[in-house]
Amino acid sequence: MEFDVALRTVIPIYLLIGLGFFSRRIGILKLGDERILSAYVYYFALPALLFVDLANASFNEQNIRFILAGVTPILIAVSLYLTLYYVLRFSKETLYLLVLSTVFGSLAFFGIPFVMFAFPGEGESLAALAASSISLVGVSISIVFLELHAFKEGSLRRRFSTILKKFSRNPLILSIILGLLVSLFRLEIPSYLYITLRMLGSTTATVAIFMLGVFFYGRRYANFALALRLSLLRMMFLPLLAIGTASLLNLPQTSTAILVIMHSVPVAVSLIVLSERYNFYRETIASLILVSSLSAAVYLNLWLLVLRV
């Protein structure tokens, strides 16, 4: 059973990454084309997937416990880092790097596809629920810390006003909110709109993983030793917190496994865009994404083996 799951996840992921890399290598795609793919997933495919799956979700007691178990590890990790920062007095830059390396996971671009490969049929809705709830917290925390990193002059009130404006225009956050409203008020989506959104959302997994390979080609990397150490935060630290919270909330085995996977997926590719925009450890972040992404298909399956799914 474990071997079958490994084949369903490792082979498709590496093949799609390889095809994306090969498309750059032979010149089918060129430098900058990954931004087009990223924009398509970020503005169209992924919002459609999150909206439809959340609109169909029922927020019963079990799903609420699932959401709580999903966001709690992020809050625990950030609280721990802040405590260590005030006790040990290490630099703010180290604090920001620890937070971003931990909370900004590729939940949608990598997590949802992996779960869909590992748990055909049953996994998509739980993965979307996990990705939307965890992303809402993780992306918000990440943007706040990046803005604090960039904060040089002007009032703190103005800086947070800028952050709120960015939240209000974020397509993922908007799709999550709209999906929640449709679900909570039991609104019916017209069939023609539902089919269109479902078709868009179904392309998320393929395009997102393919885009990784396009992204990796020709990029500068540095500080691999630091990147490897930072990758352990999502490989081991955050998944262990997820196991603890899932156990405390008495989640079923499959739900626990999906949460552990979502908390151990690689650092999000979109972080490289933000790191360049905010001039934040650009080459280190690129190396972190490379190390965690290429090793993920192996260590994620090890987590499934440990959890005996």
Sequence and secondary structure as in RCSB ss.txt:
>XXXX:A:sequence
MEFDVALRTVIPIYLLIGLGFFSRRIGILKLGDERILSAYVYYFALPALLFVDLANASFNEQNIRFILAGVTPIL
IAVSLYLTLYYVLRFSKETLYLLVLSTVFGSLAFFGIPFVMFAFPGEGESLAALAASSISLVGVSISIVFLELHA
FKEGSLRRRFSTILKKFSRNPLILSIILGLLVSLFRLEIPSYLYITLRMLGSTTATVAIFMLGVFFYGRRYANFA
LALRLSLLRMMFLPLLAIGTASLLNLPQTSTAILVIMHSVPVAVSLIVLSERYNFYRETIASLILVSSLSAAVYL
NLWLLVLRV
>XXXX:A:secstr
 HHHHHHHHHHHHHHHHHHHHHHHHTTSS TTHHHHHHHHIIIIIHHHHHHHHHHT    HHHHHHHHHHHHHHH
HHHHHHHHHHHHH   HHHHHHHHHHHH B IIIIIHHHHHHHSTTTHHHHHHHHHHHHHHHHHHHHHHHHHHHH
  SS HHHHHHHHHHHHHH HHHHHHHHHHHHHHTT    HHHHHHHHHHHTTHHHHHHHHHHHHHTT     HH
HHHHHHHIIIIIHHHHHHHHHHHTT  HHHHHHHHHHHHS B THHHHHHHHTT SHHHHHHHHHHHHHHHHHHH
HHHHHHHT 
